[in-house]
Amino acid sequence: MRQNMKKTVLKGYARLIARTGAAVQKGQPVIIVAGLEQPEFIELLAAECYRAGASEVEVDWRHQPLTRLAVRYKSAKKLGEVKAWEEEKQRWQTEALPARIVVLSEDPDGLAGIDQAKYAAGMQARYQKLRPYIDARENREQWCIAAVPGEKWAKKVFPELPKGRAVERLWEAILSCSRALEGDPLENWRLHDLDIKARAEALNAMGLTALEYRDPNGTELRVGLIPEALFLGGAERCPANGVEYNPNIPSEELFVTPRAGDAEGVVHATRPLAVQGVLIEDFWLRFEGGRVVELHAEKNEDALRTLVGMDEGAAMLGECALVPYESPIRESGILFYNTLFDENAACHLALGRGYSSNIRDYEKYSLDELRAMGVNDSMVHEDFMIGSAELDITGLTASGERLPIFRSGGWAF
């Protein structure tokens, strides 16, 4: 790819994130959360936000090595501190409702070896102080998560390549999976959203009350669904302003919010889970009464235990997502070690917070009412992949019908 052509493609990707992803509106402020790995692209992205009409663009820079130092040298109390200026910033965001863009690029192993318990304690303390603002913004803001390569991430994905070529190869993979490498990215996504919407309508017409998962790898799991829940995917509409936006680029999933406390059985992960800078590998979970009661991981089991113990809701499910095995991301043959991509290569579940926007007419209910319906409440939401070429999923209806949803890893309808 020639350098001038590359810049054209990158501008198209930045435009996709700003206009189709976050759907920045005229006069709206924007917050971009990003690492230090690709400042040139963040400049392109900020420019596209301004061209879309943003009143201001603020970049919140993050850097994993600084997080490592903070966990090492700060006390748990200091890690959990929320300063007055931070709280004031949260208050402003709740009132102004800026479009929020998160650009991922971190090293999958960047926080390996840190004191997980200390780090978790700090996050728990911060969440309790910030929760009123987070809850107040739920379903009222546009947001989008996308990615750019970091050198260490690229070398993790392509260890056989020199550093520069690994970054270039990861750029190509990210752009291809995001439908931004060829053609008009915005038009590509318009057509993609239409396809996802049609599949969601077919699922919602079935009236499913539960999903049963079966896989020869040992997965045998039943998950109950909330009667008012809908399968969604692709573009969502923000009820605060009616704007349609795409929260994830890329996205291949159709997802639904399960009923908290209604899951029984064992599920085996089929891909590593990258969480808080640590890779959890070869793991399984057993649910009783909707909660994780037993688990095992061949690598970083302590991080998995920390995750499910973050709060009361972290041991329960907050999402069931359907992704066919022939997903273009899976067919790329690349293990990204990044949940944004790997979750769109396989069916997955999520531990923690459920999406209240999946409930029919959710804008008519308070957050407490939505949680009373069964939407799980937690400070975490972590997806883990369970899809394979042998996974079968069966949908159950209130009348007792058993409808094939997936057979041998693909759609059965």
C-alpha positions in Angstrom: 0.0 0.0 0.0 1.6 3.3 -1.0 2.0 5.9 1.7 -0.3 8.5 0.2 -2.9 5.8 -0.3 -2.5 4.7 3.3 -3.2 8.2 4.6 -6.3 8.3 2.4 -7.5 5.0 3.9 -6.7 6.1 7.5 -8.7 9.3 6.9 -11.6 7.1 5.8 -11.3 5.1 8.9 -11.2 8.2 11.1 -14.3 9.5 9.3 -16.1 6.2 9.9 -15.4 6.3 13.6 -16.5 10.0 13.9 -19.6 9.9 11.7 -20.9 6.3 11.7 -19.4 5.1 15.0 -19.9 8.0 17.5 -22.1 9.9 15.1 -20.8 13.3 16.2 -23.4 16.0 15.9 -23.0 19.7 15.1 -22.2 21.7 18.3 -21.5 18.5 20.4 -18.4 18.1 22.4 -16.2 15.0 22.0 -14.0 13.0 24.4 -11.4 10.7 22.9 -9.7 8.2 25.2 -6.5 6.8 23.6 -3.1 5.4 24.3 0.1 7.1 23.1 0.9 4.6 20.4 -0.7 6.4 17.4 -0.8 10.2 18.0 -0.9 10.9 14.2 -4.1 8.9 13.8 -5.7 10.5 16.9 -5.0 13.9 15.2 -6.8 12.6 12.1 -9.7 11.5 14.2 -9.9 14.8 16.1 -10.0 16.6 12.7 -12.8 14.4 11.4 -14.8 15.1 14.6 -14.4 18.8 14.1 -15.5 18.4 10.4 -18.6 16.6 11.7 -19.4 19.7 13.7 -17.9 19.0 17.1 -17.7 22.1 19.3 -14.6 20.8 21.0 -12.5 17.7 21.1 -10.7 16.6 24.3 -8.2 13.8 24.3 -7.7 11.8 27.5 -4.3 10.1 27.0 -3.6 6.7 28.7 -0.3 4.8 29.0 0.0 1.3 30.5 3.6 1.8 31.9 2.2 4.6 34.0 -0.6 2.4 35.3 2.0 -0.3 36.3 3.9 2.4 38.2 0.8 3.6 39.9 -0.2 0.1 41.1 3.3 -0.6 42.3 3.9 2.6 44.3 0.5 4.0 45.2 -1.5 2.7 48.2 -4.8 1.0 47.5 -6.5 4.0 49.1 -4.7 6.4 46.7 -5.6 4.2 43.7 -9.3 4.4 44.7 -9.2 8.2 45.2 -11.5 10.4 43.0 -10.3 14.0 43.2 -12.7 16.9 43.2 -11.7 18.0 39.7 -12.4 14.5 38.4 -15.8 14.5 40.0 -16.5 18.0 38.5 -15.5 16.6 35.1 -17.9 13.7 35.5 -20.6 16.1 36.4 -20.0 18.2 33.3 -20.1 15.0 31.1 -23.4 14.0 32.6 -24.8 17.4 31.7 -23.2 18.0 28.3 -23.4 14.4 27.1 -20.3 14.5 24.8 -19.8 11.8 22.2 -17.3 9.4 23.7 -14.7 7.6 21.6 -12.3 5.0 23.0 -9.4 3.9 20.8 -7.7 0.7 21.9 -4.0 -0.1 21.3 -2.7 -1.5 24.5 -0.3 -4.5 25.0 -2.4 -7.6 25.9 0.3 -8.5 28.4 1.0 -4.9 29.5 -0.1 -5.3 33.1 1.0 -8.9 33.6 2.5 -9.5 37.1 0.9 -6.5 38.9 -0.9 -6.9 42.2 -4.3 -7.8 40.8 -6.0 -7.6 44.2 -4.7 -4.1 44.9 -5.6 -2.9 41.4 -9.1 -4.3 41.8 -9.6 -2.7 45.2 -8.7 0.7 43.7 -11.1 0.3 40.7 -13.9 -0.8 43.1 -13.4 2.3 45.3 -13.4 4.6 42.3 -16.4 3.0 40.8 -18.5 3.5 43.9 -17.7 7.2 43.8 -18.3 7.5 40.0 -21.3 5.3 39.8 -24.0 8.0 40.1 -22.6 9.7 37.1 -22.2 6.5 35.1 -25.8 5.5 35.8 -27.0 9.0 35.0 -25.4 8.8 31.5 -26.6 5.2 30.7 -28.5 5.2 27.4 -28.2 8.9 27.0 -24.8 9.3 25.2 -23.3 8.2 21.9 -20.1 6.1 22.2 -17.8 4.1 20.0 -14.9 1.7 20.7 -12.4 1.2 17.9 -8.7 0.3 17.6 -5.3 1.2 16.2 -2.1 -0.8 16.4 0.4 -0.5 19.2 3.9 -1.9 18.7 3.7 -4.5 21.5 0.2 -5.5 20.6 1.3 -6.0 16.9 4.3 -8.1 18.0 2.0 -10.3 20.1 -0.3 -10.9 17.1 2.5 -11.3 14.6 5.6 -12.4 16.6 7.4 -13.7 13.5 7.5 -10.2 11.8 9.8 -7.3 12.4 8.3 -4.6 14.5 7.5 -2.2 11.7 6.0 -4.8 9.5 3.9 -6.2 12.4 2.4 -2.8 13.0 1.6 -2.4 9.3 0.1 -5.9 9.1 -2.1 -5.2 12.2 -3.2 -1.9 10.6 -4.3 -3.9 7.5 -6.2 -6.5 9.7 -7.9 -3.8 11.7 -9.0 -1.8 8.6 -10.2 -5.0 6.8 -12.2 -6.3 9.7 -13.7 -2.8 10.2 -14.8 -2.7 6.5 -12.6 0.4 6.0 -9.8 -1.0 3.8 -11.7 -1.0 0.5 -14.6 1.0 -0.9 -16.6 3.7 1.0 -16.4 2.7 4.7 -19.6 4.6 5.6 -21.6 2.9 2.8 -20.1 -0.5 3.7 -21.4 0.0 7.2 -24.8 1.2 6.1 -25.3 -2.1 4.3 -23.8 -4.1 7.1 -26.2 -2.6 9.6 -29.2 -3.4 7.4 -28.1 -7.1 7.3 -27.7 -7.3 11.1 -31.1 -5.6 11.6 -32.9 -8.2 9.4 -31.4 -11.1 11.4 -32.3 -9.4 14.7 -35.9 -9.1 13.6 -36.1 -12.8 12.7 -34.7 -13.7 16.2 -37.1 -11.4 18.0 -40.1 -12.9 16.2 -39.3 -16.3 17.8 -40.3 -15.2 21.3 -37.3 -17.0 23.0 -37.3 -17.4 26.8 -33.9 -19.3 27.1 -30.9 -20.4 25.2 -29.2 -23.8 25.5 -25.5 -24.2 24.5 -23.9 -27.6 23.6 -20.4 -28.3 22.5 -18.3 -31.5 22.5 -15.6 -29.5 24.4 -17.7 -29.8 27.6 -20.0 -26.8 27.3 -23.5 -27.6 28.5 -25.2 -24.4 29.6 -28.8 -23.1 29.8 -29.3 -19.3 30.1 -32.7 -17.7 30.8 -33.8 -14.6 28.9 -35.8 -11.6 30.1 -39.3 -11.7 28.5 -39.0 -8.1 27.4 -35.5 -8.4 26.0 -34.7 -7.9 22.3 -31.8 -9.1 20.2 -29.9 -6.1 18.9 -26.8 -5.5 16.8 -25.0 -2.9 14.8 -26.4 0.6 15.0 -28.3 1.8 18.1 -30.4 4.8 18.6 -29.7 7.2 21.5 -33.1 8.2 23.1 -31.7 11.5 24.4 -31.3 12.9 20.9 -32.6 10.3 18.5 -29.1 9.9 16.9 -28.2 6.5 15.4 -24.6 5.4 16.3 -22.5 2.3 16.2 -20.9 1.5 19.6 -18.4 -1.1 18.3 -16.2 -1.0 15.2 -15.9 -3.7 14.1 -19.1 -5.6 15.0 -20.5 -8.9 13.8 -22.7 -9.8 16.8 -26.3 -10.1 17.6 -26.7 -9.8 21.4 -29.4 -10.0 24.1 -29.5 -9.3 27.8 -30.0 -12.5 29.8 -31.9 -12.6 33.1 -29.5 -12.2 36.0 -29.4 -15.2 38.2 -30.8 -17.6 35.6 -27.9 -19.7 34.3 -27.1 -23.4 34.9 -24.2 -25.5 33.7 -20.6 -25.4 32.4 -19.1 -23.3 29.6 -15.7 -23.6 28.1 -13.9 -20.6 26.6 -12.5 -21.1 23.1 -10.2 -18.1 22.9 -8.0 -16.3 25.5 -9.6 -13.4 27.4 -7.6 -10.2 27.5 -8.7 -8.3 30.6 -6.9 -5.4 32.4 -3.6 -6.1 30.6 -3.6 -9.8 31.4 -4.3 -12.8 29.2 -6.5 -15.5 30.8 -6.2 -18.8 28.8 -7.8 -22.2 28.6 -10.6 -21.6 31.2 -14.1 -22.8 32.1 -16.8 -21.6 34.4 -19.6 -23.5 36.2 -22.9 -21.7 37.0 -25.4 -22.6 39.6 -28.4 -20.3 40.4 -27.1 -17.9 37.8 -23.7 -17.4 39.5 -20.2 -18.7 38.9 -19.6 -21.2 41.6 -16.5 -22.9 40.2 -13.8 -22.0 37.7 -10.4 -23.0 36.3 -7.9 -21.4 34.0 -4.6 -22.9 32.8 -3.0 -19.4 32.8 -3.8 -16.4 35.1 -6.6 -18.1 37.1 -6.0 -15.5 39.8 -7.0 -12.7 37.4 -10.2 -14.7 36.5 -11.1 -15.1 40.2 -10.5 -11.4 40.7 -12.8 -10.6 37.8 -15.7 -12.6 39.1 -15.2 -11.2 42.6 -15.3 -7.5 41.6 -18.8 -7.1 43.0 -22.1 -9.1 43.4 -23.0 -8.9 39.7 -19.6 -9.8 38.3 -20.2 -13.5 38.8 -23.5 -13.4 36.8 -24.0 -13.0 33.0 -24.9 -9.7 31.4 -24.9 -10.6 27.7 -25.4 -13.5 25.3 -24.0 -12.7 21.8 -24.4 -14.7 18.6 -21.6 -14.7 16.0 -21.4 -17.3 13.3 -18.2 -19.3 13.0 -17.8 -18.0 9.4 -17.4 -14.5 10.8 -15.0 -12.5 8.6 -12.9 -11.8 11.7 -12.5 -15.6 12.5 -11.9 -16.3 8.8 -9.0 -13.8 8.8 -7.2 -16.5 10.8 -5.9 -13.9 13.3 -6.1 -14.2 17.0 -6.1 -10.6 18.0 -5.7 -11.0 21.8 -8.2 -8.1 22.0 -11.8 -8.6 23.0 -13.1 -6.0 20.6 -12.0 -8.2 17.7 -12.0 -11.7 19.2 -15.6 -11.4 20.5 -16.6 -10.7 16.9 -15.0 -13.9 15.7 -17.0 -16.2 17.9 -20.2 -16.5 20.0 -19.6 -15.1 23.4 -21.0 -14.4 26.8 -20.2 -11.5 29.2 -19.8 -11.5 32.9 -21.1 -8.4 34.7 -23.3 -5.5 33.7 -26.2 -6.1 31.4 -27.4 -3.7 28.7 -30.7 -2.1 29.7 -31.1 -0.8 26.1 -31.9 -4.4 25.0 -35.3 -4.1 26.9 -38.3 -3.3 24.8 -39.3 0.4 25.4 -36.5 0.7 27.9 -36.7 4.5 27.8 -40.0 4.2 29.6 -38.5 2.6 32.7 -36.1 3.8 35.4 -32.8 2.1 35.8 -34.0 0.5 39.0 -37.1 -0.9 37.2 -34.9 -2.3 34.4 -32.7 -4.1 36.9 -35.8 -5.4 38.7 -36.7 -7.1 35.4 -33.4 -8.9 35.5 -30.8 -6.6 33.9 -27.6 -7.4 35.8 -25.8 -4.7 37.6 -22.0 -4.6 38.0 -19.0 -2.4 37.6 -17.5 -4.8 35.0 -18.6 -6.1 31.6 -16.2 -8.6 30.2 -16.9 -10.7 27.1 -15.4 -14.2 26.8 -15.5 -16.3 23.7 -17.3 -19.7 23.5 -17.9 -20.2 19.8 -16.5 -23.0 17.8 -17.2 -25.0 14.6 -19.1 -27.6 16.7 -21.3 -25.3 18.9 -25.0 -25.9 18.8 -27.5 -23.3 20.3 -31.2 -24.1 20.8 -33.8 -21.5 21.6 -36.6 -22.3 24.0 -40.0 -20.6 23.8 -42.7 -20.2 26.5 -44.9 -22.8 24.8 -42.1 -25.4 25.0 -40.8 -25.2 21.4 -37.2 -26.0 20.8 -35.9 -23.9 17.9 -32.5 -24.4 16.2 -30.5 -21.2 16.4 -27.0 -22.4 15.7 -25.9 -25.8 14.3 -22.2 -26.7 13.9 -21.2 -23.1 14.6 -23.4 -21.4 12.0 -26.9 -20.0 11.7 -29.6 -22.7 11.6 -32.4 -20.5 10.2 
